[in-house]
Amino acid sequence: MLTRAADAGRTGPTVSVVVCAYASERWPLLERAVRSLHGQTHPADEVVVVVDHNAELLRQARDGLPHVRVVANGAERGLSGARNTGVAHSSGAIVAFLDDDARAEPEWLARMVRHYDDPAVIGVGSLVQARWAEGRPAWYPREYEWVVGCSYRGQPTTVAEVRNPIGAGMSFRRRVFEQVGGFSTAVGRVGALPVGCEETELAIRARRRWPGAKILSDPSAVVEHLVPAHRATVRYLLARCWSEGLSKAAVARLAGPGQALAAERSYVARTLAGGVLRELSGVRGRGDVHRLARAAAMCAGLGAATGGYLRGRLTFPRPTAPSPSVPLRPLETATSRTTSPVGRPTSGEPA
């Protein structure tokens, strides 16, 4: 079900947005995410909601979201398989992804899509702002907001090239999936397990295919990402860092440690080192316990991630080469198009 009606005067790439959901208790958040897509200044040509192996939620979404296409994950359980299913059931030349617990600001799509006028751009990410359900803990360092799936201190504050976008609000050209494959199921989140790196692995694979390609981050494209109370804990931070280390070990086996860890080396040397120094140098007395706690959290998180990485390198077998979990549709449109009265592309040049 397409989200946009007649818009025959507009040209540019067609855009599909994929939203993946897995938990029935997150239904209000899924509704909120979809409403935010209907309010875009650059409306999507279609919104595809993928339900990850949850029959009850699938029925609820089909009944409660009449203006979007709702499909079941036809691939392996988990976020990678669900995203690949969404790509397969969409048709836009640009495929954007929004988490089911995120809300897109009205200019989100417009500010990402504008960058695809440059044919070298194959992906665009956005600023992912944390919305803490019960407020940010005073001990929680902003350098670690990636732990909760959000943008973090140390990232570019203006439009810049990045290795990979943050998954809660990102986009890629369809030809990336057609020519290099989908998200690898060897890495990535399954249910509530705090793992990731599927975006990293895909971006590395795409850059190998097109060495001159660019993936951008645009902080003016904004999504708000909910951080529930159970994720605002020391236990979750350490578990997520450990899992990140495991995931990076898997990516390093797939892509090689050079590309898999290049951004992490810079992050540790500049962002974390600078953050710890800033907090410790700001301590003026016993009243600055929160500064000490933030410095300790950064060191503990680094230790957990390093431990997870070493464990993964020592114990995990080499993953098989990633491939799409489901067949991908042929590219229907590319960098230009006109739309029929129901919003489907009628002409355009192949990417």
VEXBA-986836 format. One line per field, with one value per residue (C-alpha): chain; residue number from 1; x negated, y negated, z. Coordinates in steps of 0.001 Angstrom, whole numbers. Each point is the difference from the previous one (the first is absolute). Layout:
REM residues N
ch: A|...
i: NUM|...
u: X|...
v: Y|...
w: Z|...
END
This chain:
REM residues 351
ch: A|A|A|A|A|A|A|A|A|A|A|A|A|A|A|A|A|A|A|A|A|A|A|A|A|A|A|A|A|A|A|A|A|A|A|A|A|A|A|A|A|A|A|A|A|A|A|A|A|A|A|A|A|A|A|A|A|A|A|A|A|A|A|A|A|A|A|A|A|A|A|A|A|A|A|A|A|A|A|A|A|A|A|A|A|A|A|A|A|A|A|A|A|A|A|A|A|A|A|A|A|A|A|A|A|A|A|A|A|A|A|A|A|A|A|A|A|A|A|A|A|A|A|A|A|A|A|A|A|A|A|A|A|A|A|A|A|A|A|A|A|A|A|A|A|A|A|A|A|A|A|A|A|A|A|A|A|A|A|A|A|A|A|A|A|A|A|A|A|A|A|A|A|A|A|A|A|A|A|A|A|A|A|A|A|A|A|A|A|A|A|A|A|A|A|A|A|A|A|A|A|A|A|A|A|A|A|A|A|A|A|A|A|A|A|A|A|A|A|A|A|A|A|A|A|A|A|A|A|A|A|A|A|A|A|A|A|A|A|A|A|A|A|A|A|A|A|A|A|A|A|A|A|A|A|A|A|A|A|A|A|A|A|A|A|A|A|A|A|A|A|A|A|A|A|A|A|A|A|A|A|A|A|A|A|A|A|A|A|A|A|A|A|A|A|A|A|A|A|A|A|A|A|A|A|A|A|A|A|A|A|A|A|A|A|A|A|A|A|A|A|A|A|A|A|A|A|A|A|A|A|A|A|A|A|A|A|A|A|A|A|A|A|A|A|A|A|A|A|A|A
i: 1|2|3|4|5|6|7|8|9|10|11|12|13|14|15|16|17|18|19|20|21|22|23|24|25|26|27|28|29|30|31|32|33|34|35|36|37|38|39|40|41|42|43|44|45|46|47|48|49|50|51|52|53|54|55|56|57|58|59|60|61|62|63|64|65|66|67|68|69|70|71|72|73|74|75|76|77|78|79|80|81|82|83|84|85|86|87|88|89|90|91|92|93|94|95|96|97|98|99|100|101|102|103|104|105|106|107|108|109|110|111|112|113|114|115|116|117|118|119|120|121|122|123|124|125|126|127|128|129|130|131|132|133|134|135|136|137|138|139|140|141|142|143|144|145|146|147|148|149|150|151|152|153|154|155|156|157|158|159|160|161|162|163|164|165|166|167|168|169|170|171|172|173|174|175|176|177|178|179|180|181|182|183|184|185|186|187|188|189|190|191|192|193|194|195|196|197|198|199|200|201|202|203|204|205|206|207|208|209|210|211|212|213|214|215|216|217|218|219|220|221|222|223|224|225|226|227|228|229|230|231|232|233|234|235|236|237|238|239|240|241|242|243|244|245|246|247|248|249|250|251|252|253|254|255|256|257|258|259|260|261|262|263|264|265|266|267|268|269|270|271|272|273|274|275|276|277|278|279|280|281|282|283|284|285|286|287|288|289|290|291|292|293|294|295|296|297|298|299|300|301|302|303|304|305|306|307|308|309|310|311|312|313|314|315|316|317|318|319|320|321|322|323|324|325|326|327|328|329|330|331|332|333|334|335|336|337|338|339|340|341|342|343|344|345|346|347|348|349|350|351
u: 0|-1570|-20|46|2771|-387|-3164|-571|-1965|-2862|-3167|-2736|-617|2850|-310|1126|-182|-348|1008|-755|1933|-133|1733|3745|-605|-1689|3169|525|-3575|514|3138|-1975|-2786|2409|1865|-3296|-516|3407|-1021|-3120|-488|-1452|2536|-1152|1374|700|-437|-636|418|-1715|1118|-2688|1582|2862|3419|1931|-1840|360|3796|52|-2155|2091|3158|-1413|-2268|2237|-2139|-3214|-1050|-367|-1939|-1416|-3744|-521|-3648|-2007|1256|-1717|-460|-2216|2501|2894|-1776|-802|3661|942|-2374|1464|3561|-817|-623|-1642|-3347|-878|770|112|234|1651|37|3413|-858|-1163|1848|-1118|39|2015|-3135|-1706|532|-380|-3398|-1316|1400|-1547|-3477|827|-265|-3685|-392|-2970|2201|1230|1224|1104|471|1617|-362|1615|955|506|3353|-629|3208|-996|-2692|-3679|-1902|-2581|-2712|723|-2650|1221|-2895|1906|3387|-750|683|3683|73|-433|-2465|-2858|-2589|-2881|2083|-33|2240|298|533|-2959|-1060|235|-786|3599|3228|1907|2747|2871|270|-1952|348|-1761|377|1829|-2884|-2112|2237|325|-3701|-1688|2807|2105|-785|-2023|1744|-3423|223|2877|2725|2360|2907|-1240|-3569|-2384|-2006|-514|-2536|2113|-121|-3786|-488|2325|-1710|-3448|1206|1534|-3195|-1971|2383|-233|-3291|932|3460|1055|2128|1030|1319|2317|707|2825|1997|1294|1728|825|-754|1592|-2359|2031|-984|-1478|-2590|-1116|-1904|-3624|923|1453|-2924|-2534|2069|406|-3718|-885|2415|-1427|-3413|1389|1698|-3151|-1888|2515|-284|-3794|157|2293|-1664|-3458|-1036|-1325|3352|2046|-1910|-1260|2725|-271|-3712|647|2914|-2159|-3009|1926|3537|-434|-3451|1167|3190|-1797|-2548|2770|1922|-3028|-1447|3364|75|-250|1011|2231|3034|-1174|792|1977|-3073|-1924|2891|100|-3757|296|2895|-2048|-2916|2262|1829|-3288|-1139|3236|-161|-3629|809|2891|-2145|-2776|2518|1565|-3319|-1042|3193|2155|-431|-347|3527|1153|61|3090|2793|3598|2317|2813|54|-206|2262|-1563|-647|3086|-1209|-3093|-1071|2990|3639|3491|2922|3369|3144|-555|-3653|-1655|-2980|776|-3400|-3594|-3585|-1637|-2515
v: 0|-3259|-2995|-2745|-896|-1993|-2086|-23|-3228|1229|1685|1793|3487|2079|757|2996|77|3313|320|3302|1106|3121|-601|-402|-2117|-2626|-547|-3627|-793|1580|-2093|-3098|826|470|-3236|-1883|1338|-1208|-3502|-317|-3094|2374|2850|3532|1777|2951|1199|3699|1373|3365|2110|2370|3406|-1221|1101|-2055|-3217|752|153|-3130|-1944|1033|-1116|-3139|-1399|-204|-2454|2017|3366|2542|3205|2856|555|2787|420|1003|-1450|-3234|-3572|834|2482|-2389|-2869|2214|994|-3686|-731|2900|-1269|-3608|-1692|-3376|-958|-1176|2288|-1670|1759|-1262|1927|824|-1870|-3133|-3081|-1888|-3796|-1432|-885|3355|1503|-3286|-712|3485|309|-3277|1525|2637|-2667|888|3329|911|112|3522|-517|-2764|141|-2397|-1403|2383|-1879|1940|-408|1391|1445|-879|-2588|409|1489|-2458|2651|765|-1384|-1537|1764|3260|-880|2410|2681|-990|-362|-3770|-2600|-645|-2607|194|375|-2731|-2978|-993|2006|2356|3350|2894|3702|969|-1643|739|2509|-1754|-2524|645|530|1702|154|3132|993|584|2933|1204|37|811|1834|-648|-348|2939|2306|951|-3243|-2167|-145|2905|-1014|-1910|1339|-2994|712|-1892|-928|1107|-3565|-49|3235|-1065|-3377|1601|2439|-2832|-2060|2955|212|-3760|-1363|-3582|155|-2249|669|-3207|-1026|-3022|-1278|-2194|3159|963|2953|346|3428|1230|1246|2067|110|3503|-1213|-2872|2327|964|3618|-756|-2244|2710|2738|-2126|-826|3690|894|-2790|1573|3395|-1583|-1853|3284|1482|-3023|180|3617|-987|-3227|28|-1849|-3040|-1221|1528|-1837|-3199|-2207|1719|-728|-3688|47|1438|-2216|-3249|182|2301|-1223|-3595|756|1661|-2828|-2609|1623|588|-3466|-1491|1680|-2648|1956|2702|-1695|931|3678|65|-1030|2854|2360|-1050|504|3413|957|-866|2124|2896|-92|88|2945|1892|-658|1090|3160|807|-548|2276|2664|-202|210|3028|2026|-880|1824|-2084|-988|875|-2742|-2176|33|-1198|2145|-481|-809|-3705|-1593|-1508|-3710|-1825|-3601|-2000|-3584|-1458|918|-1236|1523|1304|-1160|2706|-880|2852|-880|-123|-876|-558|859|3068|-651
w: 0|-1116|2271|-2595|-2397|-3218|-123|-3731|-58|2135|-1243|1858|1339|1325|3702|2024|3797|1816|3661|1745|3094|2156|3357|607|3107|-2212|-2051|1173|-1036|-3426|-516|983|-2432|-2897|820|-170|-3532|-1120|1113|-2160|-2159|-2604|242|-616|-3031|2258|3550|604|3533|505|2949|1238|670|2213|-1285|2562|-860|-3719|324|2144|-2460|-2998|1790|1598|-2730|-3076|-1963|-68|-1356|2813|-685|2023|174|-2511|903|3040|3279|955|-1158|-2978|-1406|624|-1748|-2968|-192|37|-2868|-1974|488|-895|-3322|673|-1475|3524|2929|3415|3353|3180|3273|1418|3224|-1827|-1236|-3109|-42|-2939|-2033|554|-3451|-1871|1541|-736|-3520|-1194|239|-2599|-2693|231|-1851|2196|3107|748|3565|2368|3755|2427|3480|2485|3157|3216|1768|3456|1408|3572|-679|-706|2963|1310|-308|-3663|-2408|-3257|-1716|548|-1435|-2849|2620|-79|-3787|-108|-1215|2419|879|-2458|-3143|-2682|760|-3673|-3187|-300|-1386|2442|-166|734|1203|3206|-725|1791|-2856|-3203|-3742|-2921|-3736|-1088|-2249|3120|915|-3564|-735|3326|1822|3058|3695|1274|2464|1384|2012|1175|2611|656|2230|3040|-109|172|-3137|-3244|-2712|-2978|-1367|412|-1914|-2832|-356|-173|-2641|-2048|157|-1278|-2950|-691|1429|-850|1541|2879|3062|1722|3393|35|3539|-1325|-772|3425|1601|3676|1467|3218|2708|2484|3649|-146|-2505|2223|2323|532|-621|-3434|-964|793|-1683|-3118|-107|378|-2802|-2151|423|-1038|-3011|-1035|144|-2430|-2290|151|-1152|-2854|-1077|1571|3183|-1866|-1280|2809|2743|-1649|1456|3389|262|-626|2454|2771|-680|-322|1321|2989|993|-270|1923|2901|172|-76|2828|2210|-553|984|3397|2732|3074|1419|-1498|-3494|453|-3246|-1978|1544|-761|-3660|-339|1640|-2288|-3084|1185|993|-3322|-1898|2073|-659|-3747|-154|1923|-2302|-3055|1254|944|-3439|-1818|2017|-7|-3014|-3314|-3116|-1126|-3463|-2612|494|-2542|-183|2089|-2527|-3730|-754|-2581|-3127|153|-1290|188|683|346|-1844|-361|-509|1809|-1070|1813|2639|525|-1880|-2225|-3696|-1419|1005|-656|1492|2750
END
